[in-house]
């Protein structure tokens, strides 16, 4: 049984749009307060909650402790089942071991 991911909420889309524009214009991510001011949220807690949900979905990630150092995560191309990479590190697990033949 495969589950489709839920679509983004309107608020999550708004937060993501603010981050994209901010990164393009300034080269670094906005603060929680700056995001809240742009989307009309006064509560930093609710902005942080939305950022946490986007991070959990793998759409953004923090490079530091605070959210102003967040980056957009590039979408990975869809992999077709049964095909393996032949590039460097192909067939290596997360510990760097190759499976026994």
N, C-alpha and C positions, 0 to 999 in steps of 0.2 A: 504494500500500500504506500503510494508516494503522496506526500503532502506538498501542496503548493504554498509558497510563502504568501502571507497576507499582504495586500497592497498597503502602501504607506498611507497614513492618515494625512489629512490636509495640513495639520500642524507640523508633522514630520517633513512633509514636502516643503513647507515654508522655511523651516530651519535649515534644511539641506540647501535650498536655493540661496539663503543668506550666506551660508558658508562658502558656496561656490563663487558667488559674486565677490565676497570679501577677499577670498584667496586670490582671485584674478586681479583685483584692484590693488591690493596691498601686499600680497605675497606671504601673509601669515593669517592665521585664523582669528575670528572675532572673539571677544570675551563673552561670558555668559550674559552679562548686562547689556552688551551691544546687540546680541542676538535678540534678547527680550524686547529691547527698544524697537528693533526693526519689525518684529512680528506682533507687537502689542501685548506682551506678557510682562507684568511687573514682578512676578515671583521668579527669583533665580532658581528656586527649587524645581519649579515646573519646567524651566528651560533645561536644567541639568538632567531632569528625568527624560525629556525628549532626546537629548544628546546621548544618554545612556542606552536608550532603545535603538537609536541609529547605530551606535557602536556594537550593540549585541547582534544586530542584523548584518554587521560587517560592511556597512557603507562608509563609516568614518573610523578613524583610530587616532588615539592621542600619542604624540611622540614625547610628551613630557607629562608632568603631573596635572597641569591645568588645561582647560579646553582651548586656550588661545594657541596652543601648539598642536591642534588637530589637523589631520590631513584627510583628503578623500581617498578611499580605497578604490583602486581600479577594479572594474569587473573582470573576473577571470573568464576566458572563453569557455563555452560549454564543451565538455569532453564527451566523446561518444564512448559508450561502454565497450570494452573488449580491445580498445586500442591503447598501446603503451608508448610512452615517449622513448625515443632512441637517443636523446640528447644526453649531456653530462648528468650524471647522477640517476640515470634511468634504472629503475628496479631497486633503488636503495630505499630502505625504510627510514623513519624519523631518527633512528640511531646510527645511520650510516652503514647498516649491514645489508648485504645482498641475500636474498632468499636462497636456501639450499636447492641445488638443481636436481 
